[in-house]
């Protein structure tokens, strides 16, 4: 019994040791929509017309899925994070509606990429299992990401992404205001529904890490009552940790638990996210302060994060794919990624997270620059010479 307990304790501590020991860590994500909607053998749907086309070898086949991981593995990516849900599941879930339930709903848009995902499973191919296996073969850590309150296209009346649960229970929503109308995590039915889904995901798939994405979207507690309700969400995070621990014991290897949060500790506190408690109790193994969608945050305060959460849990900053200037958003250049990376390295980052990198053209300088050269200190600008982001960029970032 004592030996079993010792081994289990070692399993739980291993993720932290691995993250601290790595020379440099580079995370890259793939969301539940992009690969399937942008595949060359899929017809574009409404709202997908502007996605950069993927290379012809990235088809909706087992070989195409493997080719995608081979492409990512040619360079410096160490962790590949797969999101498999919006408000619906991207697999034949037993606890949630699968995305393709929309194909049987006359009031929803019937999109070709959703038909293609369904057909993929019906042919015996699970894309996430293919990616997990291929990542391990190529020496990349496969992770899974759960979006905890996704609202993409909630305002599109025929959107296939929005669940029957959300439509049927307006009383479970935080408030009707745009982008604040996600589900209220002070309510037990909301918490149970998501915990059941997380349990199912970790039973079906075998990742090295689980990302709890609290930036899709970022409100979970009633507006004006965040501080009062924060302990409810912390108690819920303890339950998520228990589920991850049980999966780790079953799989025989550690499952690192990470959270994506706002880029500033002050905003996370305001939203009722007690990251300091999560870190000190060992509820989470890693924290990812995240640039807002509007623009890469060149000023993520890593020292402030370490002061708030302590030094036992690594803090890896994240950049999104764009820059906003004069109210208009554009994709970031490779030079801007390098500037951001250099600033984060100067502030003590031991690793970086590139969110939505896949929205850059795959024959372009950013995609190829990152995959071929990486953003480690020696691959980017030298620390002593790292320029600060231009005054123009800093002035035109959205005010927090």
C-alpha positions in Angstrom: 0.0 0.0 0.0 2.8 2.4 0.9 4.6 1.6 -2.4 1.4 2.2 -4.4 0.9 5.6 -2.7 4.5 6.5 -3.4 4.2 5.6 -7.0 0.9 7.6 -7.3 2.5 10.6 -5.7 5.4 10.4 -8.1 2.9 10.3 -11.0 1.3 13.5 -9.7 4.6 15.4 -9.3 6.1 14.3 -12.6 4.4 16.9 -14.8 5.8 19.7 -12.8 9.3 18.3 -13.0 9.1 17.7 -16.7 7.9 21.3 -17.4 10.7 22.7 -15.3 13.4 20.5 -16.7 12.8 21.2 -20.4 15.3 23.5 -22.1 12.6 25.3 -23.9 8.9 24.6 -24.3 6.8 25.7 -27.3 3.1 25.0 -27.3 0.9 25.1 -30.4 -2.9 24.6 -30.5 -5.4 23.3 -33.0 -9.1 24.2 -32.4 -12.2 22.1 -33.0 -12.9 23.8 -36.3 -9.9 24.9 -38.3 -8.4 21.7 -39.7 -11.7 20.2 -40.7 -13.1 23.4 -42.3 -9.9 24.3 -44.1 -9.0 20.8 -45.4 -8.5 20.9 -49.2 -11.1 18.2 -49.8 -13.9 20.0 -47.9 -16.2 22.7 -49.3 -16.0 26.0 -47.4 -19.1 26.9 -45.4 -20.6 30.2 -44.2 -18.1 32.2 -42.3 -15.2 30.0 -43.4 -14.4 31.7 -46.7 -11.4 33.7 -45.3 -9.5 30.8 -43.7 -6.1 30.4 -45.3 -6.1 27.2 -47.4 -4.2 24.3 -46.0 -1.5 22.5 -48.0 -2.9 19.8 -50.3 -1.5 16.9 -48.2 -3.6 17.8 -45.2 -6.7 16.0 -46.2 -9.5 14.5 -44.1 -8.0 11.0 -44.1 -5.8 9.2 -41.6 -2.8 9.9 -43.8 -3.7 13.6 -44.1 -4.0 13.8 -40.3 -0.6 12.2 -39.9 0.9 14.5 -42.5 -0.2 17.5 -40.4 1.6 16.3 -37.3 4.7 15.5 -39.4 4.6 19.1 -40.6 4.4 20.5 -37.1 7.1 18.1 -35.9 9.7 19.3 -38.4 10.7 22.1 -36.1 10.6 23.3 -32.5 7.1 22.6 -31.3 7.2 20.5 -28.1 3.5 20.3 -27.2 0.5 20.0 -29.5 -2.9 21.0 -27.9 -6.0 19.7 -29.5 -9.4 21.3 -28.8 -12.3 18.9 -29.4 -15.4 20.9 -28.4 -17.3 24.1 -28.9 -20.7 23.8 -27.1 -20.9 20.4 -28.9 -18.4 17.6 -29.1 -16.2 16.8 -32.1 -16.5 13.1 -31.4 -19.4 10.7 -30.8 -19.9 11.7 -27.2 -22.2 9.9 -24.8 -22.5 12.9 -22.5 -22.9 15.8 -25.0 -24.4 16.2 -28.4 -22.0 15.6 -31.2 -21.5 18.5 -33.6 -23.2 16.6 -36.4 -26.5 16.5 -34.5 -26.9 19.8 -36.4 -27.3 17.8 -39.6 -30.7 16.5 -38.3 -31.9 19.9 -37.2 -33.6 21.8 -40.0 -33.2 25.1 -38.1 -29.4 24.8 -38.3 -26.8 25.4 -41.1 -25.8 22.1 -42.6 -22.1 22.5 -43.3 -19.9 20.3 -45.4 -17.1 20.1 -42.9 -19.5 18.7 -40.3 -20.6 16.1 -42.7 -16.9 15.3 -43.3 -16.1 14.9 -39.6 -19.1 12.5 -39.2 -17.9 10.5 -42.2 -14.4 10.3 -40.8 -15.7 8.7 -37.7 -18.0 6.4 -39.6 -15.0 5.2 -41.6 -13.3 4.2 -38.4 -10.9 7.1 -38.1 -10.8 9.2 -34.9 -8.8 12.3 -35.7 -7.7 12.9 -32.1 -6.5 9.4 -31.6 -4.5 9.7 -34.8 -3.0 12.9 -33.7 -2.2 11.6 -30.2 -0.5 8.5 -31.6 1.4 10.5 -34.2 2.6 13.1 -31.7 4.1 10.4 -29.5 5.8 8.8 -32.5 7.3 12.2 -33.4 8.4 13.1 -29.9 5.7 15.8 -29.3 3.5 15.8 -26.2 -0.1 15.4 -27.2 -2.5 17.5 -25.0 -6.3 18.0 -25.1 -8.0 21.3 -24.5 -11.5 21.8 -23.2 -13.3 25.1 -23.9 -15.3 25.7 -20.7 -17.7 28.3 -22.0 -17.5 28.6 -25.7 -19.6 31.2 -27.4 -18.4 31.1 -31.0 -21.2 32.1 -33.3 -23.8 32.3 -30.5 -25.2 35.3 -32.4 -25.7 33.4 -35.6 -29.3 32.1 -35.5 -28.6 28.9 -37.5 -25.2 28.2 -35.9 -24.5 24.4 -35.6 -22.1 25.1 -32.7 -24.5 26.2 -30.1 -26.0 23.4 -27.9 -29.5 22.4 -27.2 -28.6 22.8 -23.5 -27.7 26.5 -24.0 -30.9 27.2 -26.1 -33.2 25.3 -23.7 -31.9 26.9 -20.5 -31.7 30.7 -20.7 -32.0 30.6 -16.9 -28.5 29.0 -16.8 -26.9 31.8 -18.6 -25.0 34.6 -16.9 -26.8 37.5 -18.5 -28.2 38.4 -21.9 -25.5 40.9 -22.8 -23.4 40.0 -25.8 -20.4 37.7 -25.0 -21.4 37.6 -21.3 -24.1 35.1 -22.0 -22.2 32.0 -21.3 -23.2 29.4 -18.7 -23.2 30.2 -15.0 -20.8 28.0 -13.1 -22.4 28.7 -9.8 -25.2 26.4 -10.9 -24.8 22.7 -10.2 -26.4 21.4 -13.5 -23.9 23.5 -15.5 -20.9 22.2 -13.5 -22.0 18.6 -13.6 -22.6 18.7 -17.4 -19.0 19.9 -18.0 -17.4 17.6 -15.4 -19.1 14.6 -17.0 -17.8 15.7 -20.3 -14.2 16.1 -19.0 -14.4 12.6 -17.4 -15.6 11.1 -20.7 -12.8 12.9 -22.7 -10.1 11.5 -20.4 -11.7 8.0 -20.5 -11.8 8.0 -24.3 -8.4 9.7 -25.0 -4.9 9.3 -23.6 -3.2 12.8 -23.5 -0.1 13.9 -21.7 -1.8 17.0 -20.5 -5.3 18.6 -20.1 -5.8 22.3 -20.8 -8.8 24.0 -19.1 -9.4 26.9 -21.4 -11.0 29.7 -19.3 -10.5 32.2 -22.2 -13.2 30.6 -24.4 -14.9 32.6 -23.0 -13.7 34.3 -19.9 -16.8 34.8 -17.7 -18.0 32.0 -15.5 -19.5 33.8 -12.5 -22.3 36.3 -12.2 -21.3 39.8 -13.0 -20.7 41.8 -9.8 -20.5 38.7 -7.7 -17.2 37.3 -8.9 -15.4 37.7 -5.5 -18.3 36.2 -3.6 -18.6 33.2 -5.9 -14.9 32.6 -6.5 -14.7 29.8 -3.9 -17.4 27.9 -5.8 -15.3 27.8 -8.9 -12.1 26.9 -7.0 -14.0 23.9 -5.5 -15.0 23.0 -9.0 -11.4 23.1 -10.1 -10.6 20.7 -7.3 -13.1 18.3 -8.8 -11.4 18.6 -12.2 -8.1 17.8 -10.6 -9.6 14.7 -9.1 -10.8 13.6 -12.5 -7.3 14.2 -14.0 -5.7 12.3 -11.2 -8.0 9.3 -11.7 -7.2 9.3 -15.4 -3.5 9.5 -14.7 -3.7 6.5 -12.3 -5.6 4.6 -14.9 -3.2 5.4 -17.8 -0.1 4.9 -15.7 1.5 8.3 -16.6 1.0 11.9 -15.4 -1.6 14.2 -16.9 -0.5 17.8 -16.6 -3.3 20.2 -15.7 -3.1 23.7 -17.2 -5.3 26.7 -17.3 -5.6 29.5 -19.8 -6.3 32.8 -18.1 -6.3 36.6 -18.9 -2.9 38.1 -19.5 -3.0 40.2 -16.3 -3.4 38.8 -12.7 -5.7 41.8 -11.9 -8.2 40.8 -14.6 -8.2 37.1 -13.5 -8.8 38.2 -9.9 -11.6 40.5 -11.1 -13.2 37.6 -12.9 -13.1 35.4 -9.7 -10.3 33.1 -10.9 -8.3 32.2 -7.8 -5.1 31.1 -9.6 -3.0 31.7 -6.5 -5.1 29.2 -4.6 -5.0 26.7 -7.5 -1.2 27.0 -7.7 -0.5 26.8 -4.0 -2.9 23.8 -3.5 -1.4 21.9 -6.5 -4.8 22.0 -8.3 -3.0 23.1 -11.5 0.5 22.4 -12.8 0.8 25.3 -15.2 -0.7 28.7 -15.9 -0.9 30.3 -19.3 -1.5 34.1 -19.3 -3.2 34.7 -22.6 -3.1 37.6 -25.0 -6.6 38.9 -25.8 -7.9 37.9 -29.2 -7.7 41.5 -30.4 -4.0 41.8 -30.2 -0.8 40.2 -29.0 0.0 41.5 -25.5 3.6 42.6 -25.4 3.4 43.5 -21.7 2.3 40.2 -20.0 3.6 40.8 -16.4 5.4 37.5 -15.7 7.0 38.8 -12.5 3.6 39.8 -11.2 2.2 36.4 -12.0 5.1 34.7 -10.1 4.5 37.0 -7.1 0.8 36.1 -7.1 1.0 32.3 -7.8 4.4 31.4 -6.4 7.3 29.7 -8.1 6.2 26.1 -8.0 3.9 26.3 -11.0 5.4 27.5 -14.3 3.9 30.4 -16.1 4.1 30.2 -19.9 2.8 33.3 -21.7 0.6 33.0 -24.8 0.3 35.1 -28.0 -2.7 35.1 -30.4 -2.2 35.5 -34.1 -3.0 39.1 -34.6 -2.3 42.8 -34.0 -4.9 45.6 -33.8 -3.9 48.9 -35.2 -6.3 51.9 -35.5 -9.2 49.6 -34.8 -8.3 47.2 -37.5 -7.0 43.7 -36.9 -4.4 42.0 -39.0 -2.2 38.9 -38.6 1.1 39.5 -36.8 4.4 39.3 -38.7 7.2 37.0 -37.8 9.2 39.9 -36.6 6.4 40.8 -34.2 6.3 37.3 -32.9 10.1 37.4 -32.3 9.8 40.8 -30.5 7.1 39.4 -28.3 9.1 36.2 -27.6 12.3 38.2 -26.8 10.4 40.3 -24.3 8.9 37.3 -22.6 12.3 35.6 -22.4 13.8 38.7 -20.8 11.0 38.5 -18.3 11.9 34.9 -17.4 9.7 32.8 -19.6 10.9 29.2 -19.9 8.4 28.4 -22.6 5.9 30.0 -24.9 2.4 29.2 -26.2 1.3 30.2 -29.8 -2.5 30.2 -30.0 -4.1 30.2 -33.4 -0.8 30.0 -35.3 -2.7 27.8 -37.7 -4.5 30.9 -39.0 -1.3 32.0 -40.8 -0.8 30.7 -44.4 1.1 27.5 -44.4 3.4 28.7 -47.2 4.1 32.0 -45.4 6.9 33.4 -43.3 5.3 33.1 -39.9 4.2 29.4 -40.1 7.6 28.4 -41.7 9.6 30.7 -39.5 8.2 29.3 -36.3 8.2 25.6 -37.3 11.7 25.8 -38.8 13.4 28.2 -36.5 11.3 28.3 -33.3 11.2 31.2 -30.9 13.7 30.0 -28.3 16.2 32.8 -27.1 19.0 31.6 -29.5 16.5 31.4 -32.4 15.2 34.9 -32.1 16.7 38.2 -31.2 19.5 38.2 -28.7 18.3 39.1 -25.3 20.6 42.1 -24.9 19.6 43.4 -28.3 15.9 42.6 -28.1 13.9 45.7 -29.2 10.9 46.7 -27.3 7.6 46.7 -29.3 7.3 49.9 -31.2 5.7 52.8 -29.5 3.1 52.8 -32.2 2.1 49.1 -31.5 2.0 49.7 -27.8 -0.1 52.8 -28.1 -2.6 51.2 -30.4 -3.1 48.0 -28.4 -6.7 47.9 -27.0 -7.0 49.5 -23.6 -7.6 46.9 -20.9 
